[in-house]
């Protein structure tokens, strides 16, 4: 995009920011579904398929809120898991796999699959309490979306409804199907709750409400053991640390059912991630509720239902909604980034301002006006991939440590405004994040990972950052800088 086009986009953003005078009306929650999975077929790895272990295999970064458990999605539909693999997170039927063991592959069962080959994983999500506590079985879990629109979960238990399914006949140490009516097209997670959007625009949630309404199921503590329908007519969805977002049609000031809706935990001023609605009211919402500030960004192309936000088929002017511990990020048509949150903890990518101003969504420009391709927030800092193929970072390094922008080594220097991670170069095609860690895929297929810190621990205790699929030699006594992994089969 040239600068003239970017300026036009900036004017559209300014117009959207001005259109915020609209009555806010809550959307009533829909009763919980009682549908249950009845197929008694047990999960099994397809006997006809094994993971590709070649230099040409591409490992695509993933975004989760599952601290210290690393995941990468291979281009043959296999999910690789490494780092902390207690609680059944390896997905292979074993409760605990040692952290220093080689990455384990997860292949979904083929029972009921009608495709020509095997059931592929097309998207992964993961959750742990506050993206901070990696080992508590009641709050951990992985979920995978298959190419035929089914969701599978494993790696926890259902005491807080994170698995969204019974533990029989398929145990929680293996991927088991979650009963969701229809075909699921998108899967997201916050730090406690999973969200699934169907092709017909129905939005389901399950997981740990944290007494903050994070499930959106009607009360602060509401949580169902299986997915609950909370909203219909949804175009696309996004997720923050303690909240969800849903776009429902092009914004119309005279139609209270249109615009951007949200639910979950909010803080007035600039504490934690502030108010994810952008309205700075500090009022939790236990069911989907329209945002005054964000809704005008849904200007056009948002009327279809069941769309993956930011995908090639998405025509909506909002292309991304994400959040981390200290802030929120919206990407608007043309690659324009808008942020808000806690500037005192470097959550907005701009110098410190007062709480009210910090919690107000404002456009944030990347160096050289680079348009935004994607955003991957870690626990304390945010990674942004530009259309140029360069990666930028901003946020709090003092606690969990992040990569030095010039050297790629671990640093405690907070990044107040976006700065390029120069050692990654300008050929990055995808980025991801989990806990205090990040990942990137280069155009040549090389996979880079960094971080590994635990909550306050400046170490790589769970080997979530490694340098080889088979013969890892990365130590556990320090947070890691940019580390290139040797591809499988090399």
C-alpha positions as CSV (number, residue, x, y, z in Angstrom):
1,X,0.0,0.0,0.0
2,X,1.4,3.5,-0.9
3,X,1.3,6.4,1.5
4,X,-1.6,8.1,-0.3
5,X,-3.8,5.0,0.1
6,X,-2.7,4.8,3.8
7,X,-3.7,8.5,4.3
8,X,-7.1,7.7,2.8
9,X,-7.4,4.8,5.3
10,X,-6.4,7.1,8.1
11,X,-9.3,9.5,7.2
12,X,-11.7,6.5,7.3
13,X,-10.4,5.6,10.7
14,X,-10.8,9.2,11.9
15,X,-14.4,9.2,10.6
16,X,-15.0,5.9,12.4
17,X,-13.6,7.4,15.7
18,X,-16.0,10.3,15.3
19,X,-19.1,8.2,14.9
20,X,-19.6,7.0,18.5
21,X,-22.8,8.7,19.6
22,X,-25.2,5.7,19.6
23,X,-27.4,4.1,22.3
24,X,-25.9,1.0,23.8
25,X,-28.3,-1.9,24.2
26,X,-27.4,-5.3,25.7
27,X,-28.2,-8.4,23.6
28,X,-30.1,-11.1,25.5
29,X,-28.3,-14.3,26.1
30,X,-29.7,-17.5,24.5
31,X,-30.4,-20.5,26.8
32,X,-27.7,-23.2,26.9
33,X,-27.9,-26.0,24.4
34,X,-28.4,-29.5,25.7
35,X,-27.0,-31.2,22.6
36,X,-24.5,-34.0,23.5
37,X,-22.0,-36.1,21.6
38,X,-23.4,-39.7,21.2
39,X,-21.0,-41.4,18.8
40,X,-19.1,-44.1,20.9
41,X,-16.2,-44.4,18.5
42,X,-13.0,-43.9,20.3
43,X,-10.3,-41.5,19.1
44,X,-7.5,-43.1,17.2
45,X,-4.6,-41.9,15.1
46,X,-5.3,-42.6,11.4
47,X,-3.3,-45.8,10.5
48,X,-2.8,-44.5,7.0
49,X,-1.2,-41.2,7.8
50,X,2.0,-40.2,9.5
51,X,3.4,-36.7,9.9
52,X,5.6,-35.3,7.2
53,X,9.1,-35.2,8.4
54,X,10.9,-33.4,5.6
55,X,12.7,-30.2,5.0
56,X,9.8,-28.9,3.0
57,X,7.3,-29.2,5.8
58,X,6.0,-25.8,6.9
59,X,5.3,-25.2,10.6
60,X,2.8,-22.3,10.8
61,X,2.9,-20.3,14.1
62,X,-0.2,-20.4,16.2
63,X,-1.8,-18.0,18.8
64,X,-2.9,-19.4,22.1
65,X,-3.4,-18.2,25.7
66,X,-1.7,-21.5,26.9
67,X,1.4,-20.5,28.8
68,X,4.6,-22.6,28.3
69,X,3.0,-25.1,25.9
70,X,4.2,-24.4,22.3
71,X,2.3,-25.4,19.2
72,X,2.8,-25.2,15.5
73,X,0.5,-26.3,12.8
74,X,2.1,-28.3,10.0
75,X,0.9,-27.9,6.4
76,X,-0.4,-31.5,6.3
77,X,-2.9,-30.8,9.1
78,X,-0.8,-32.2,11.9
79,X,-0.4,-30.2,15.1
80,X,2.9,-30.3,16.9
81,X,3.1,-29.8,20.6
82,X,6.2,-29.2,22.8
83,X,7.1,-27.6,26.1
84,X,4.8,-28.4,29.1
85,X,2.8,-31.5,28.3
86,X,1.3,-32.4,31.6
87,X,-2.5,-32.8,32.0
88,X,-2.7,-34.7,28.7
89,X,-1.7,-31.8,26.5
90,X,0.4,-34.0,24.3
91,X,-2.9,-35.5,23.0
92,X,-1.5,-39.0,22.7
93,X,-3.3,-40.6,25.5
94,X,-0.5,-40.1,28.0
95,X,-1.2,-37.9,31.0
96,X,2.4,-36.6,31.2
97,X,5.1,-36.3,28.5
98,X,8.4,-34.9,29.8
99,X,9.1,-31.3,28.7
100,X,12.5,-32.3,27.3
101,X,11.0,-34.9,25.1
102,X,10.8,-34.3,21.3
103,X,7.7,-32.5,20.1
104,X,4.7,-34.8,19.9
105,X,2.3,-34.8,16.9
106,X,-1.5,-34.6,17.2
107,X,-3.5,-36.1,14.4
108,X,-7.3,-36.1,14.7
109,X,-9.3,-39.3,14.5
110,X,-10.9,-40.2,11.2
111,X,-14.1,-41.6,12.5
112,X,-17.0,-40.1,10.6
113,X,-14.7,-38.3,8.2
114,X,-15.9,-38.2,4.6
115,X,-13.0,-36.4,3.0
116,X,-10.5,-37.9,0.5
117,X,-7.5,-38.3,2.8
118,X,-7.6,-37.7,6.6
119,X,-9.1,-35.1,8.9
120,X,-6.8,-32.0,8.9
121,X,-6.4,-29.5,11.7
122,X,-6.9,-26.0,10.2
123,X,-6.9,-23.9,13.4
124,X,-5.8,-24.3,17.0
125,X,-6.6,-22.5,20.2
126,X,-5.4,-22.9,23.8
127,X,-6.1,-21.6,27.2
128,X,-4.6,-21.4,30.7
129,X,-5.6,-19.1,33.6
130,X,-4.6,-15.5,32.7
131,X,-2.1,-16.9,30.1
132,X,0.1,-17.1,33.1
133,X,-0.5,-20.3,35.1
134,X,0.6,-23.1,32.8
135,X,0.0,-26.3,34.8
136,X,-3.4,-26.1,36.5
137,X,-5.4,-29.0,35.0
138,X,-8.8,-27.3,35.7
139,X,-7.8,-24.4,33.5
140,X,-5.6,-25.7,30.7
141,X,-6.6,-27.1,27.4
142,X,-6.1,-27.2,23.7
143,X,-8.8,-27.1,21.0
144,X,-8.5,-27.9,17.3
145,X,-10.8,-27.1,14.4
146,X,-10.9,-29.7,11.6
147,X,-11.3,-29.1,7.9
148,X,-14.8,-30.6,8.1
149,X,-15.9,-28.1,10.7
150,X,-15.6,-30.1,14.0
151,X,-14.0,-29.0,17.2
152,X,-11.8,-31.3,19.4
153,X,-10.4,-30.7,22.8
154,X,-7.9,-32.3,25.1
155,X,-5.3,-31.5,27.8
156,X,-7.3,-30.6,30.9
157,X,-10.4,-31.6,32.8
158,X,-14.0,-30.4,32.8
159,X,-14.2,-29.1,36.4
160,X,-14.3,-25.6,34.9
161,X,-15.9,-26.7,31.7
162,X,-12.8,-26.0,29.6
163,X,-13.0,-29.3,27.7
164,X,-16.7,-28.7,26.8
165,X,-17.4,-32.4,26.7
166,X,-17.6,-35.5,28.9
167,X,-14.4,-37.5,29.7
168,X,-15.9,-40.7,28.2
169,X,-15.8,-42.6,26.0
170,X,-12.8,-40.5,24.9
171,X,-10.5,-39.4,27.7
172,X,-9.2,-35.9,28.1
173,X,-5.7,-37.1,27.2
174,X,-6.9,-37.6,23.6
175,X,-8.7,-35.2,21.2
176,X,-12.4,-35.8,21.6
177,X,-15.2,-34.1,19.7
178,X,-17.2,-31.2,21.2
179,X,-20.8,-31.2,20.3
180,X,-21.7,-28.0,18.4
181,X,-24.7,-28.0,16.0
182,X,-23.7,-27.2,12.4
183,X,-20.3,-26.6,10.8
184,X,-17.8,-24.6,12.8
185,X,-15.7,-22.1,10.7
186,X,-13.7,-20.3,13.3
187,X,-12.2,-21.2,16.7
188,X,-10.8,-18.7,19.3
189,X,-9.8,-18.6,22.9
190,X,-9.3,-16.1,25.7
191,X,-7.5,-17.0,28.9
192,X,-10.2,-19.3,30.2
193,X,-12.9,-19.7,27.5
194,X,-13.2,-21.2,24.0
195,X,-15.4,-19.7,21.3
196,X,-16.7,-21.3,18.2
197,X,-18.5,-19.7,15.2
198,X,-20.6,-21.7,12.9
199,X,-21.2,-21.2,9.2
200,X,-24.7,-20.0,10.0
201,X,-23.5,-17.3,12.3
202,X,-24.1,-19.0,15.7
203,X,-21.6,-18.3,18.4
204,X,-20.9,-20.8,21.2
205,X,-18.7,-20.6,24.3
206,X,-17.5,-22.9,27.0
207,X,-14.9,-22.6,29.8
208,X,-14.1,-20.7,33.0
209,X,-16.1,-17.6,33.6
210,X,-13.7,-16.4,36.4
211,X,-16.8,-14.6,38.0
212,X,-16.2,-12.0,35.3
213,X,-18.8,-13.0,32.7
214,X,-16.0,-14.2,30.3
215,X,-18.3,-16.9,28.9
216,X,-20.9,-14.4,27.9
217,X,-23.6,-16.8,29.1
218,X,-25.7,-14.3,31.0
219,X,-24.2,-14.0,34.5
220,X,-20.8,-13.4,36.0
221,X,-20.3,-17.1,36.9
222,X,-22.4,-18.8,34.2
223,X,-20.6,-21.7,32.5
224,X,-22.0,-24.8,30.8
225,X,-20.4,-28.2,30.7
226,X,-21.0,-28.2,26.9
227,X,-21.0,-25.3,24.5
228,X,-23.7,-22.7,25.0
229,X,-25.2,-20.5,22.2
230,X,-24.7,-16.9,23.2
231,X,-25.4,-15.0,20.0
232,X,-26.7,-15.5,16.5
233,X,-26.3,-13.6,13.2
234,X,-22.6,-13.1,13.8
235,X,-20.3,-12.1,11.0
236,X,-16.9,-12.8,12.8
237,X,-15.3,-13.1,16.2
238,X,-12.2,-12.0,18.0
239,X,-10.8,-12.6,21.5
240,X,-8.8,-10.7,24.2
241,X,-7.3,-11.8,27.5
242,X,-10.5,-11.8,29.5
243,X,-13.2,-11.1,26.8
244,X,-14.7,-11.9,23.5
245,X,-15.8,-9.7,20.6
246,X,-18.4,-10.4,17.9
247,X,-19.2,-8.3,14.8
248,X,-22.8,-8.4,13.8
249,X,-23.6,-6.6,10.6
250,X,-22.6,-3.2,9.3
251,X,-23.0,-0.5,12.0
252,X,-26.3,1.4,11.9
253,X,-26.9,4.0,14.6
254,X,-30.6,3.3,14.3
255,X,-30.3,-0.5,14.6
256,X,-29.0,-1.6,18.0
257,X,-28.4,-5.1,16.8
258,X,-25.6,-4.1,14.5
259,X,-21.9,-3.3,15.1
260,X,-19.3,-4.7,17.5
261,X,-20.4,-6.5,20.6
262,X,-18.3,-7.7,23.5
263,X,-18.5,-9.5,26.8
264,X,-16.2,-10.2,29.8
265,X,-14.1,-8.2,32.2
266,X,-13.6,-4.5,32.0
267,X,-11.6,-2.0,34.1
268,X,-12.1,1.8,34.1
269,X,-9.0,3.8,33.3
270,X,-5.8,2.1,32.5
271,X,-5.6,-1.0,34.8
272,X,-4.9,-4.3,33.3
273,X,-6.2,-4.4,29.7
274,X,-8.6,-1.5,30.6
275,X,-12.1,-1.8,29.1
276,X,-12.1,-4.0,25.9
277,X,-15.2,-2.2,24.6
278,X,-13.2,1.0,24.2
279,X,-15.9,2.9,26.1
280,X,-13.9,3.2,29.3
281,X,-16.9,2.5,31.6
282,X,-15.3,-0.2,33.6
283,X,-18.5,-2.3,33.7
284,X,-18.3,-6.0,33.2
285,X,-20.7,-7.5,30.6
286,X,-22.1,-11.0,31.2
287,X,-23.7,-11.2,27.8
288,X,-22.9,-9.7,24.4
289,X,-23.2,-5.9,24.6
290,X,-22.7,-3.3,21.9
291,X,-19.6,-1.2,22.1
292,X,-20.2,2.5,21.4
293,X,-16.7,3.2,20.4
294,X,-15.8,0.2,18.3
295,X,-19.1,-0.3,16.4
296,X,-18.5,2.5,13.9
297,X,-15.4,0.7,12.6
298,X,-17.8,-2.0,11.2
299,X,-18.5,0.3,8.3
300,X,-19.1,-2.1,5.4
301,X,-18.8,-5.7,4.3
302,X,-19.8,-7.1,7.7
303,X,-23.3,-8.3,6.8
304,X,-22.5,-11.9,5.9
305,X,-22.5,-14.5,8.7
306,X,-20.0,-17.2,9.6
307,X,-16.9,-15.5,8.4
308,X,-13.3,-15.9,9.6
309,X,-12.1,-12.5,10.6
310,X,-9.2,-11.3,8.4
311,X,-9.5,-14.2,6.0
312,X,-9.3,-13.7,2.2
313,X,-13.1,-14.1,2.1
314,X,-13.7,-11.4,4.8
315,X,-14.9,-8.1,3.3
316,X,-15.5,-6.4,6.7
317,X,-13.6,-3.2,7.5
318,X,-12.5,-4.7,10.8
319,X,-9.9,-7.3,10.1
320,X,-8.6,-8.2,13.5
321,X,-9.5,-7.9,17.2
322,X,-7.0,-9.1,19.8
323,X,-5.9,-8.4,23.3
324,X,-3.2,-9.1,25.9
325,X,-2.6,-8.4,29.7
326,X,-2.2,-4.7,29.2
327,X,-4.1,-3.7,26.2
328,X,-6.2,-4.3,23.1
329,X,-5.6,-4.1,19.3
330,X,-8.0,-3.5,16.4
331,X,-6.9,-3.6,12.8
332,X,-9.0,-1.6,10.4
333,X,-9.4,-1.9,6.6
334,X,-6.1,-1.0,4.9
335,X,-3.9,-2.3,7.7
336,X,-4.4,0.5,10.1
337,X,-3.8,-0.4,13.8
338,X,-5.8,1.0,16.7
339,X,-4.8,0.4,20.3
340,X,-5.9,1.1,23.9
341,X,-5.1,-0.1,27.4
342,X,-2.6,0.6,30.1
343,X,0.1,2.9,28.8
344,X,1.9,2.9,32.2
345,X,2.7,-0.8,31.4
346,X,3.4,-0.1,27.8
347,X,0.3,-1.8,26.6
348,X,-0.7,0.7,23.9
349,X,2.5,1.2,21.9
350,X,2.6,4.9,22.7
351,X,4.2,7.1,25.5
352,X,2.5,7.3,28.8
353,X,-0.7,9.3,29.1
354,X,-3.4,9.6,31.7
355,X,-5.7,6.6,32.3
356,X,-8.7,8.0,30.4
357,X,-6.6,8.8,27.3
358,X,-4.7,5.5,27.5
359,X,-7.9,3.6,27.6
360,X,-9.3,5.4,24.6
361,X,-8.7,3.7,21.2
362,X,-6.3,5.7,19.1
363,X,-4.5,4.9,15.8
364,X,-1.0,3.7,16.2
365,X,1.4,4.0,13.2
366,X,4.2,1.5,12.5
367,X,7.6,2.6,11.4
368,X,7.6,3.8,7.7
369,X,3.8,3.6,7.7
370,X,4.0,-0.1,7.2
371,X,0.4,-1.5,7.0
372,X,-0.5,-4.3,9.4
373,X,-0.8,-7.8,8.2
374,X,-1.4,-9.6,11.5
375,X,-1.1,-9.1,15.3
376,X,0.1,-11.7,17.8
377,X,-0.1,-10.5,21.4
378,X,2.0,-12.4,24.1
379,X,1.4,-12.0,27.8
380,X,3.1,-8.6,28.3
381,X,4.1,-7.4,24.8
382,X,2.6,-7.3,21.3
383,X,4.1,-8.5,18.0
384,X,2.9,-7.0,14.8
385,X,3.7,-8.3,11.3
386,X,3.8,-5.6,8.6
387,X,2.9,-6.1,5.0
388,X,6.6,-5.5,4.3
389,X,7.4,-8.9,6.0
390,X,9.0,-7.1,9.0
391,X,8.0,-7.8,12.6
392,X,7.6,-5.0,15.1
393,X,7.2,-5.2,18.9
394,X,6.1,-3.0,21.7
395,X,5.2,-3.6,25.4
396,X,6.5,-4.6,28.8
397,X,9.8,-6.5,28.9
398,X,10.7,-5.9,32.5
399,X,8.8,-8.9,33.9
400,X,8.9,-11.7,31.4
401,X,11.6,-10.4,29.0
402,X,11.4,-10.1,25.3
403,X,13.8,-10.0,22.3
404,X,16.1,-7.1,22.0
405,X,15.0,-5.3,18.7
406,X,18.6,-4.9,17.5
407,X,20.2,-8.1,18.7
408,X,17.4,-10.7,19.3
409,X,18.8,-11.5,22.7
410,X,16.6,-11.4,25.9
411,X,16.1,-7.9,27.2
412,X,14.5,-6.1,30.1
413,X,14.2,-2.8,28.3
414,X,10.5,-2.0,27.8
415,X,9.5,-1.1,24.3
416,X,7.4,2.0,24.5
417,X,6.6,2.4,20.8
418,X,6.7,-0.1,18.0
419,X,10.2,-1.0,16.8
420,X,11.3,-3.6,14.3
421,X,12.9,-6.9,15.3
422,X,15.8,-6.4,13.0
423,X,17.3,-9.9,13.2
424,X,14.1,-11.4,11.8
425,X,14.7,-9.5,8.5
426,X,11.9,-8.7,6.1
427,X,10.7,-12.1,4.9
428,X,8.4,-13.2,7.7
429,X,5.1,-14.6,6.6
430,X,3.4,-15.5,9.9
431,X,3.7,-14.8,13.6
432,X,2.3,-16.4,16.8
433,X,2.4,-16.1,20.5
434,X,1.8,-17.9,23.8
435,X,2.6,-16.9,27.4
436,X,5.8,-14.9,27.4
437,X,6.9,-16.3,24.1
438,X,6.7,-15.7,20.4
439,X,7.2,-17.5,17.1
440,X,7.7,-16.6,13.4
441,X,7.8,-18.3,10.1
442,X,10.1,-17.1,7.3
443,X,9.5,-17.3,3.6
444,X,12.2,-19.9,3.3
445,X,10.4,-22.2,5.8
446,X,12.6,-21.6,8.8
447,X,10.8,-21.4,12.1
448,X,12.0,-19.1,14.8
449,X,10.9,-19.1,18.5
450,X,11.9,-17.1,21.6
451,X,11.0,-16.4,25.2
452,X,10.0,-19.4,27.4
453,X,9.7,-17.5,30.7
454,X,7.2,-18.5,33.3
455,X,5.2,-16.2,35.6
456,X,8.1,-14.2,37.0
457,X,10.6,-16.9,36.2
458,X,13.4,-15.8,33.9
459,X,14.0,-19.3,32.6
460,X,13.0,-21.8,30.0
461,X,11.9,-24.4,32.6
462,X,9.5,-26.3,30.3
463,X,11.6,-26.3,27.2
464,X,9.0,-24.4,25.4
465,X,11.8,-22.8,23.3
466,X,13.9,-25.3,21.4
467,X,16.3,-25.4,18.5
468,X,15.6,-28.9,17.0
469,X,12.7,-31.2,16.7
470,X,14.7,-34.2,17.7
471,X,17.9,-33.2,19.5
472,X,17.1,-30.0,21.5
473,X,20.1,-28.5,23.2
474,X,18.6,-25.2,24.4
475,X,19.1,-24.8,28.2
476,X,16.4,-24.2,30.7
477,X,18.2,-21.7,33.0
478,X,17.5,-18.6,31.0
479,X,14.9,-16.9,28.8
480,X,15.8,-17.5,25.2
481,X,16.4,-15.0,22.5
482,X,15.5,-15.5,18.8
483,X,16.2,-19.3,18.3
484,X,15.8,-21.0,14.9
485,X,14.5,-24.5,15.0
486,X,15.9,-27.2,12.7
487,X,13.1,-28.5,10.5
488,X,11.9,-32.1,11.1
489,X,13.8,-34.6,9.0
490,X,16.8,-32.4,8.5
